[in-house]
Amino acid sequence: MKKEGGKTLSQKETPLFTGLIEHAKKNPIQFHIPGHKKGAGIDPEFRSFIGDNALSIDLINIGPLDDLHAPKGMIKKAQDLAAEAFGADYTFFSVQGTSGAIMTMVMAVCGPGDKIIVPRNVHKSVMTAIVFSGAIPIFIHPEIDKNLGISHGITNDAVEKALEQHPDAKGVLVINPTYFGISADLKRIVEIAHSYDVPVLVDEAHGVHIHFHEDLPLSAMQAGADMAATSVHKLGGSMTQSSVLNVRGSLVSPQRVQSILSMMTTTSTSYLLLASLDVARKRLATEGRELIDKTIELANYTRDKINAIDNIYCIGKEILGTKATFDYDPTKLIIPVHELGLTGYDVEKWLREKYQIEVELSDLYNILCIITPGDTKNDVDTLIKALQELSNEFQLKKDDLDVKARILLPDIPVLALTPRDAFYAETEIVPFNESAGRIIAEFIMVYPPGIPIFIPGEIVTEDNLAYVTKNLEVGLPVQGPEDPTLNTIRVIKEHRAIR
């Protein structure tokens, strides 16, 4: 229950969504944007598909509908209910996705020259915020899983060592859980950081649901973190591009967060996205545990069935036990496929072409499938059937090599310049294959998951060039560089000595 102007609001209420419907029912004459005017001025085919109801609440921040940049009415009520649901002191809605919320977190605590402790396997939005803010990243190397070819999280020991060396850091950023659903001991990390009066910022893009079920890892707010950028749209039932930024404690100013978020956010905020956050919060708060219970049960059923298939398996609790794998989210199905002699991308294409199945992610060695309350037993049975057929078709084509010996894990490059200095430096274009030893001035990543292979300021190595080339060869979506063919890359210009 949330007190609002003397009235107690219930988590069953949706003040924003309900307010929009009531406004639309009045059928006002609109002499304001958007120009389609409740759909009357939009393409008829699009209108027929989308529907009049959606178009009737595609509105703008006129007086009765509040303003995301300075909320005082229905948006504030919806955000207050969300804060209560997530255990936060303040919750801010984001229509710029979790990327916008992550950039806000970093820029709310860091300015030019400030240090921030971050894992090297952060999303590109973190590095973008570091470029914008002029902060200096103090990288912690994540733990590497050599069996899967993926990065996990950072350890308590690594955080403690980083803070001992850099007690003046303005923040510690943690990914919890990772894209693959693996969590570190976030509560202990928070305790360590707070002993230095350093706030903890959490990239919770893949963990909106964990707050609402006791069998899942601790959420950022449960662990005592100061800020968390949480993707409601990924796993919480809101529309794509809608997320929340949760804030608690006294180490971060909510007023500054609001100011930075406003700087990062369009003034033409989508009320469809905002309304979807309101209703997603209601469902998570009132039905979340029951829905997630069924989701975990369905995921575990799927895992067990996949593990009965030859040469394919699905990661479970056995991944736990290291300092970086403190807990995991069973609704994430990590499925290594390299024992079939295939890449994850090969399997992604095969599933698409044979069964019209789309996976969340593929890489050189794995596919990742996510199970949510939107899935059914029929859906997962189709996936199980497809993977059984895949095994039958390819197990005889597997070569005799030790597949684990072929897993390519390049070293993390050395940072020679701050990302901001490199991004804005005088640069030149050089052939990709001749760039080893040079300092790169642009991002190169595979998306998803959007973790950079190179960030501006790092020294290019032959191993990392080979890793990029391997991803290109198998067809994975390498993104970031100005030259999409990657025949060339942008590097810091070298000035030759005068003779």
Number of C-alpha atoms within 10 A of each C-alpha: 12 17 12 13 8 7 9 10 18 14 22 15 16 22 22 25 21 15 19 20 15 12 15 17 11 8 10 9 8 12 8 12 14 15 13 15 17 23 22 13 11 14 10 11 9 10 17 11 8 12 12 14 13 15 19 20 22 22 24 17 17 10 8 11 19 18 20 28 19 12 15 12 18 21 26 21 22 28 26 21 30 28 22 16 20 24 19 24 17 20 27 25 27 30 25 21 25 28 24 24 34 32 23 27 31 28 22 22 23 21 17 14 12 17 22 23 22 25 23 22 25 21 22 22 19 25 25 20 22 25 21 17 20 20 24 22 22 19 15 18 18 20 18 15 14 13 12 20 18 19 21 26 28 29 25 21 14 17 23 16 12 18 21 11 11 15 16 14 23 20 27 25 24 28 28 30 28 23 24 22 23 24 29 26 20 29 17 16 24 23 17 18 21 18 11 15 16 23 24 28 28 26 28 27 27 26 28 25 25 24 22 22 17 11 16 20 26 24 28 35 21 15 16 22 29 25 31 31 31 32 28 30 23 22 20 24 22 22 19 15 19 27 31 30 30 29 28 21 16 11 17 19 14 20 10 15 23 19 15 19 26 16 12 15 18 14 13 14 19 20 23 20 22 25 26 22 30 25 22 21 28 21 17 24 19 15 13 20 19 13 18 22 16 15 21 21 14 20 24 19 14 20 23 15 18 23 16 13 18 15 20 19 20 22 17 19 11 7 13 14 10 11 18 23 22 17 23 23 23 25 23 25 24 22 22 25 26 22 22 22 19 19 22 23 23 20 22 21 17 17 18 12 11 11 13 11 15 14 17 14 19 26 25 24 26 24 23 19 20 19 22 21 17 11 14 13 12 9 12 19 15 13 20 20 15 17 22 18 13 21 18 15 11 14 16 10 11 14 11 8 10 9 15 14 9 10 16 17 16 16 11 18 17 13 19 14 19 19 28 22 15 22 22 13 16 12 17 13 16 16 12 18 14 14 20 16 11 19 26 30 30 22 24 23 21 18 18 16 18 19 22 21 22 26 27 29 26 25 22 24 20 14 16 20 18 14 17 20 16 14 18 15 9 15 15 20 16 21 18 19 17 14 13 11 12 18 11 17 23 23 26 23 16 11 6 6 5 4 3
